[in-house]
């Protein structure tokens, strides 16, 4: 993934939950925190 794309995604990802909520949808992106996601991944990979 290019650096430019990574930068754009890092700017956009936090806004996705808000955009989904404005339209009345649930956003899986904001379902759990980044820390919780990392912990789940570690448990899964263990």
Phi, psi and omega per residue, in radians:
X1 nan 2.373 -3.095
X2 -1.306 2.732 3.137
X3 -1.067 -0.684 -3.127
X4 -1.117 -0.729 3.123
X5 -1.173 -0.738 3.102
X6 -1.033 -0.731 3.139
X7 -1.110 -0.784 -3.137
X8 -1.100 -0.750 3.119
X9 -1.122 -0.702 -3.139
X10 -1.148 -0.474 3.089
X11 -1.397 -0.581 -3.035
X12 -1.520 -0.647 -3.035
X13 -0.944 -0.805 3.131
X14 -1.074 -0.427 -3.114
X15 -1.460 -0.307 -3.072
X16 -1.042 -0.747 3.116
X17 -1.034 -0.735 3.126
X18 -1.155 -0.747 -3.141
X19 -1.098 -0.799 3.109
X20 -1.058 -0.803 -3.110
X21 -1.084 -0.683 3.118
X22 -1.060 -0.565 -3.126
X23 -1.591 0.018 3.108
X24 1.485 0.342 -3.125
X25 -1.941 2.732 3.039
X26 -1.486 2.356 3.132
X27 -1.803 2.008 3.089
X28 -1.139 -0.366 3.138
X29 -1.125 -0.638 -3.086
X30 -1.777 0.256 -3.102
X31 -1.167 -0.687 3.097
X32 -2.356 2.778 -3.136
X33 -1.321 2.906 3.120
X34 -1.086 -0.680 3.130
X35 -1.107 -0.780 3.112
X36 -1.091 -0.690 3.122
X37 -1.106 -0.730 3.119
X38 -1.115 -0.721 3.127
X39 -1.124 -0.744 3.103
X40 -1.088 -0.715 3.138
X41 -1.122 -0.731 3.126
X42 -1.094 -0.736 3.099
X43 -1.093 -0.741 -3.117
X44 -1.133 -0.716 -3.090
X45 -1.378 -0.261 -3.109
X46 -1.288 nan nan
